[in-house]
Amino acid sequence: MTIVKKIQPDKQKERERDFFFIVSDAFRVFARRSSIVLGSAWAFAGAVLVIAVWLITGPTFHFSDTWQLIINTATTIITFLMVFLIQNTQNRDAKAVHLKLDEMIRALKGARNQLVDLEDLSDEELKKLEEQFRRLRTKAERNGTRSRKVKSPVSG
């Protein structure tokens, strides 16, 4: 009897987890496709067209409050939704870049594995690491190993 009670909650948790993964995966696919479509020149042209139509219809509606409210409401809703799409896309891209860099750090002989997962460090820890790299660069420059600086074609 206790085994049956234990199995049922586990199945319920599994269904909830599956539902979460389905929704999360669907949003990921939607956000990715949306970022491709909405980041195109055609989407920009469509937005300009909508604004042009809105402006042209101004005299017809005597530039009324309702006429202004339409564009204000539409842009507010679109902006609100776009924030989530953009953030999702940026989070995924940043995570992919971090994973690629982590793999490069792990693969390079002599690289410090402590540099993997820097994004998890506190601001203070990042400042300490930045200062450490600044000291290493200064020391290398004193020893004759200069940092790679690109010379300006104008000055040079």
Contacts in CASP RR format, 6 or more apart in sequence:
PFRMAT RR
TARGET T0000
AUTHOR 0000-0000-0000
METHOD contacts of the structure
MODEL  1
MTIVKKIQPDKQKERERDFFFIVSDAFRVFARRSSIVLGSAWAFAGAVLV
IAVWLITGPTFHFSDTWQLIINTATTIITFLMVFLIQNTQNRDAKAVHLK
LDEMIRALKGARNQLVDLEDLSDEELKKLEEQFRRLRTKAERNGTRSRKV
KSPVSG
27 88 0 8 1.000
28 88 0 8 1.000
28 92 0 8 1.000
31 84 0 8 1.000
31 85 0 8 1.000
31 88 0 8 1.000
31 89 0 8 1.000
31 92 0 8 1.000
32 89 0 8 1.000
32 92 0 8 1.000
34 85 0 8 1.000
35 85 0 8 1.000
35 86 0 8 1.000
35 89 0 8 1.000
37 43 0 8 1.000
38 82 0 8 1.000
38 85 0 8 1.000
51 71 0 8 1.000
54 67 0 8 1.000
54 70 0 8 1.000
54 71 0 8 1.000
57 67 0 8 1.000
58 67 0 8 1.000
61 67 0 8 1.000
98 117 0 8 1.000
98 119 0 8 1.000
102 116 0 8 1.000
102 117 0 8 1.000
104 111 0 8 1.000
105 111 0 8 1.000
105 112 0 8 1.000
105 113 0 8 1.000
105 115 0 8 1.000
105 116 0 8 1.000
106 113 0 8 1.000
106 116 0 8 1.000
118 126 0 8 1.000
118 129 0 8 1.000
121 129 0 8 1.000
137 147 0 8 1.000
140 146 0 8 1.000
140 147 0 8 1.000
141 147 0 8 1.000
END
